[in-house]
């Protein structure tokens, strides 16, 4: 498969791109800064230079892909405005580009708490509101979507064992390694299409955990 990952230099995205490349896929990462390209090439991925936030359309980057993954984020140091333009606006642009170019499969990295942004503190509320709106847009887009809401991200080594649940509103940690492995598995697991789920570390092998 040819897979375009938006936010290609992120910590989860780089792990995902390496996994996809190792599996024999064409793994393309959309990045804004040319100096990030070397890290993608080191992971076996193809760097694609573009500006998720400011380019009017992403169709030129999406064209030719079999699937897209939204793994971008404005980051914890950004203000509410950038969360609207990146976490929401970027996800919307990617969905629009997928529809325009005939790409059906869309996998979204969302966040726990996105089902109820109002319950979050002021620091997190703008982020969760952006994520909630982005998720809703993708669900309504008609695309073959999967929305993954990871728990608290850690840099612990992945175990390949997780807990994936459609019962929203839970809490718990999950290694970035395992998030990337789940995203890769979703792309080839039809039972995840049309599913929104939370993801935590657990005891179930990934392939089994994704049998919704």
C-alpha positions in Angstrom: 0.0 0.0 0.0 0.9 3.6 -0.4 0.2 5.4 2.9 0.6 9.2 3.5 1.1 10.1 7.2 0.3 13.8 8.0 2.5 15.1 10.7 5.2 12.8 9.5 7.9 14.0 11.9 5.9 13.4 15.1 7.0 10.8 17.6 4.2 8.4 16.8 4.4 9.1 13.1 8.1 8.3 12.8 7.5 5.0 14.5 4.6 4.3 12.3 6.4 5.2 9.1 9.3 2.8 10.0 6.8 0.0 10.7 5.1 0.5 7.4 8.3 0.7 5.5 9.6 -2.5 7.2 6.3 -4.2 6.2 7.0 -3.3 2.5 4.6 -0.5 2.1 5.4 2.9 0.5 5.4 5.0 3.7 5.2 8.8 2.9 5.4 11.4 5.6 4.1 14.9 5.1 6.5 17.4 6.8 6.9 21.2 6.8 10.6 21.5 7.4 13.2 20.3 4.9 15.6 19.5 7.7 13.3 16.8 9.0 13.6 14.8 5.7 16.7 13.0 6.9 14.9 11.5 9.9 12.2 10.1 7.6 14.7 8.6 5.2 16.5 7.0 8.1 13.1 5.3 9.0 12.8 4.1 5.4 10.1 6.6 4.6 9.6 9.0 1.7 9.6 12.7 2.9 6.9 14.8 1.3 7.3 18.6 1.8 4.1 20.5 2.4 2.4 22.8 4.8 -0.6 21.1 6.5 -1.6 24.3 8.2 -1.3 26.9 5.4 -1.6 25.0 2.1 -5.1 25.5 0.7 -5.4 21.9 -0.4 -3.6 18.7 0.4 -4.9 16.8 -2.6 -1.5 17.0 -4.4 0.1 15.1 -1.6 -2.7 12.6 -1.1 -3.1 11.7 -4.8 -1.9 8.1 -5.4 -2.3 7.0 -1.8 -4.3 4.0 -0.7 -4.8 5.3 2.8 -4.0 8.4 4.9 -3.2 8.7 8.6 -3.6 12.0 10.5 -0.9 12.0 13.2 -0.3 15.8 13.3 -0.7 18.1 16.3 0.1 21.7 17.1 1.9 20.5 20.3 1.6 21.3 24.0 3.3 24.7 23.7 0.8 26.0 21.1 -2.2 28.3 21.8 -5.9 27.7 21.1 -5.6 29.3 17.6 -3.1 26.8 16.3 -5.0 23.9 17.8 -7.9 25.1 15.5 -5.7 25.4 12.4 -3.7 22.2 12.9 -5.6 19.6 15.0 -8.9 20.6 13.5 -8.1 22.4 10.2 -5.4 19.9 9.2 -7.6 16.9 9.8 -10.4 18.5 7.8 -8.1 19.3 4.9 -6.8 15.8 4.9 -10.4 14.4 4.8 -11.3 16.8 2.0 -8.2 15.8 0.0 -8.9 12.1 0.5 -12.5 12.5 -0.9 -11.2 14.7 -3.8 -8.7 12.1 -4.9 -10.8 9.0 -4.2 -8.8 7.7 -1.2 -11.3 5.8 1.0 -9.2 4.9 4.1 -8.6 7.4 6.8 -7.0 6.6 10.2 -7.1 9.4 12.8 -5.0 9.8 15.9 -7.3 11.5 18.3 -7.2 11.8 22.1 -8.9 10.4 25.2 -11.4 13.0 26.6 -12.5 14.1 23.1 -16.0 12.8 23.8 -16.4 15.4 26.6 -14.2 18.4 26.1 -16.2 20.5 28.6 -15.1 18.3 31.5 -11.4 19.2 30.9 -9.5 22.0 32.5 -8.9 25.3 30.6 -5.4 24.2 29.4 -6.8 21.0 27.7 -10.2 22.2 26.7 -9.2 23.9 23.4 -7.2 20.9 22.3 -10.1 18.5 23.1 -12.6 20.7 21.4 -10.5 20.8 18.2 -10.1 17.0 18.4 -13.8 16.4 19.0 -14.8 18.6 16.0 -12.2 16.9 13.8 -13.4 13.5 14.7 -17.0 14.5 14.0 -16.0 15.8 10.6 -14.2 12.6 9.7 -17.1 10.4 10.9 -19.5 12.5 8.7 -17.2 12.5 5.7 -18.3 9.1 4.3 -14.7 7.9 4.3 -13.7 4.5 5.7 -12.5 5.9 9.0 -10.9 4.6 12.2 -10.5 7.0 15.1 -7.9 5.9 17.7 -7.9 7.7 21.0 -4.7 6.7 22.9 -4.3 7.1 26.6 -1.4 8.9 28.3 1.6 8.5 25.9 4.8 7.0 27.3 8.2 6.1 25.8 8.3 2.7 27.4 9.1 -0.1 25.0 6.1 -1.5 23.2 4.8 -4.9 24.3 2.5 -5.7 21.4 -0.3 -6.2 24.0 -3.0 -3.6 24.4 -6.5 -2.9 25.6 -8.8 -1.4 22.9 -12.2 -0.4 24.0 -15.2 1.3 22.5 -16.4 2.4 25.9 -15.2 6.0 26.0 -14.1 8.0 28.9 -11.5 5.8 30.4 -7.9 6.6 31.5 -4.5 4.8 31.4 -1.1 4.9 29.8 0.1 3.4 26.5 3.6 3.3 24.9 4.0 5.2 21.7 5.5 2.1 20.2 2.2 0.2 20.7 0.1 3.2 19.3 2.2 3.0 16.1 1.7 -0.7 15.9 -2.0 -0.4 16.3 -2.2 2.3 13.6 -0.3 0.1 11.2 -2.6 -2.9 12.0 -5.7 -0.8 11.6 -4.8 -0.1 8.0 -5.0 -3.8 7.1 -7.9 -4.7 9.6 -11.3 -4.2 8.0 -13.1 -4.7 11.3 -11.7 -1.3 12.5 -13.5 0.6 9.8 -16.2 2.9 11.2 -14.9 2.4 14.8 -13.8 4.9 17.4 -11.9 3.3 20.2 -9.7 4.2 23.2 -6.3 2.5 23.5 -4.3 1.6 26.6 -1.6 -0.8 27.5 -3.1 -4.2 28.2 -2.8 -8.0 27.9 -4.4 -8.7 24.5 -2.2 -9.1 21.4 -2.9 -6.3 19.0 -4.5 -8.4 16.2 -6.9 -9.9 18.7 -7.7 -6.6 20.4 -8.8 -5.1 17.0 -11.5 -7.7 16.4 -14.4 -5.3 17.0 
